[in-house]
């Protein structure tokens, strides 16, 4: 499991004045079990992307601890072991593209972990097939669409055989079709391959798929529960500067007008059944 204990991360708000500090995360405690799909929500500046970087050991806690299984992310001697266990897919796939062909791109991570052939070849082929990009293995990644690039990034993480995968707003730069492809792939990794997913997003409809939703506000945990428990608190979410799924808000407004709608739906299909 991932265990976050009293985690605080502080960064300077002004490079010239190191004394002026702001807490991006403030005494946060959270546990994520193996095989769980957890969505992390929060407005800009809430600390959600900082949490992703801390989990991936890109930065280190100011205080408190993060345990990835039995590894503490403060242990810089084990940083590659931590990143092998807990990989990250970034918002902009171009930020993590380094190779001139798709298959070389997918091989980059496991090669750095010193995986040799024929296992390396098997991992790359299996990962590309899983994300439906095997036919593109000889292509230049820069010539791919945004959605295809993101699938290649995900294949690279799969090839590392990571148990925990952090997605930092992976669909933010994609069109609706690309978003649909990526979130369906993420859900499949969780349900069919038992990968633990930490999914940072500002799309509420994507968070509905998670087993648990955690809402951050000013570096602290504001709400936690399954999607229905969190999104039924429409007014609280608005106070936190967030929305709820569009269909949930429509149903909420109808309920305020006297319609018997209970529980609030999370999908169009649920809404139609209630109507």
Secondary structure as the mmCIF struct_conf table of DSSP 4:
data_model
#
loop_
_struct_conf.conf_type_id
_struct_conf.id
_struct_conf.beg_label_comp_id
_struct_conf.beg_label_asym_id
_struct_conf.beg_label_seq_id
_struct_conf.end_label_comp_id
_struct_conf.end_label_asym_id
_struct_conf.end_label_seq_id
STRN STRN1 UNK A 2 UNK A 14
TURN_TY1_P TURN_TY1_P1 UNK A 15 UNK A 16
STRN STRN2 UNK A 17 UNK A 32
TURN_TY1_P TURN_TY1_P2 UNK A 34 UNK A 35
STRN STRN3 UNK A 37 UNK A 41
TURN_TY1_P TURN_TY1_P3 UNK A 44 UNK A 45
BEND BEND1 UNK A 46 UNK A 47
HELX_RH_AL_P HELX_RH_AL_P1 UNK A 48 UNK A 55
TURN_TY1_P TURN_TY1_P4 UNK A 56 UNK A 57
BEND BEND2 UNK A 58 UNK A 59
BEND BEND3 UNK A 62 UNK A 62
STRN STRN4 UNK A 63 UNK A 68
TURN_TY1_P TURN_TY1_P5 UNK A 69 UNK A 70
STRN STRN5 UNK A 71 UNK A 72
TURN_TY1_P TURN_TY1_P6 UNK A 73 UNK A 74
HELX_RH_3T_P HELX_RH_3T_P1 UNK A 76 UNK A 78
HELX_RH_AL_P HELX_RH_AL_P2 UNK A 79 UNK A 85
STRN STRN6 UNK A 86 UNK A 89
BEND BEND4 UNK A 91 UNK A 92
HELX_RH_3T_P HELX_RH_3T_P2 UNK A 93 UNK A 96
BEND BEND5 UNK A 100 UNK A 101
HELX_RH_AL_P HELX_RH_AL_P3 UNK A 102 UNK A 112
TURN_TY1_P TURN_TY1_P7 UNK A 113 UNK A 114
HELX_LH_PP_P HELX_LH_PP_P1 UNK A 115 UNK A 116
TURN_TY1_P TURN_TY1_P8 UNK A 117 UNK A 118
HELX_RH_AL_P HELX_RH_AL_P4 UNK A 119 UNK A 130
TURN_TY1_P TURN_TY1_P9 UNK A 131 UNK A 132
HELX_RH_3T_P HELX_RH_3T_P3 UNK A 134 UNK A 136
TURN_TY1_P TURN_TY1_P10 UNK A 137 UNK A 138
BEND BEND6 UNK A 139 UNK A 139
HELX_RH_3T_P HELX_RH_3T_P4 UNK A 141 UNK A 143
BEND BEND7 UNK A 144 UNK A 144
HELX_RH_AL_P HELX_RH_AL_P5 UNK A 146 UNK A 159
TURN_TY1_P TURN_TY1_P11 UNK A 160 UNK A 161
BEND BEND8 UNK A 163 UNK A 163
STRN STRN7 UNK A 164 UNK A 168
BEND BEND9 UNK A 169 UNK A 169
TURN_TY1_P TURN_TY1_P12 UNK A 170 UNK A 173
BEND BEND10 UNK A 174 UNK A 174
HELX_RH_AL_P HELX_RH_AL_P6 UNK A 176 UNK A 193
STRN STRN8 UNK A 196 UNK A 200
BEND BEND11 UNK A 202 UNK A 202
HELX_RH_AL_P HELX_RH_AL_P7 UNK A 204 UNK A 207
TURN_TY1_P TURN_TY1_P13 UNK A 208 UNK A 209
BEND BEND12 UNK A 210 UNK A 211
STRN STRN9 UNK A 212 UNK A 217
TURN_TY1_P TURN_TY1_P14 UNK A 218 UNK A 219
STRN STRN10 UNK A 220 UNK A 225
HELX_RH_AL_P HELX_RH_AL_P8 UNK A 227 UNK A 231
TURN_TY1_P TURN_TY1_P15 UNK A 232 UNK A 232
HELX_RH_AL_P HELX_RH_AL_P9 UNK A 234 UNK A 239
TURN_TY1_P TURN_TY1_P16 UNK A 240 UNK A 241
HELX_RH_AL_P HELX_RH_AL_P10 UNK A 246 UNK A 256
TURN_TY1_P TURN_TY1_P17 UNK A 257 UNK A 258
BEND BEND13 UNK A 263 UNK A 263
HELX_LH_PP_P HELX_LH_PP_P2 UNK A 264 UNK A 265
BEND BEND14 UNK A 266 UNK A 267
HELX_RH_AL_P HELX_RH_AL_P11 UNK A 268 UNK A 274
#
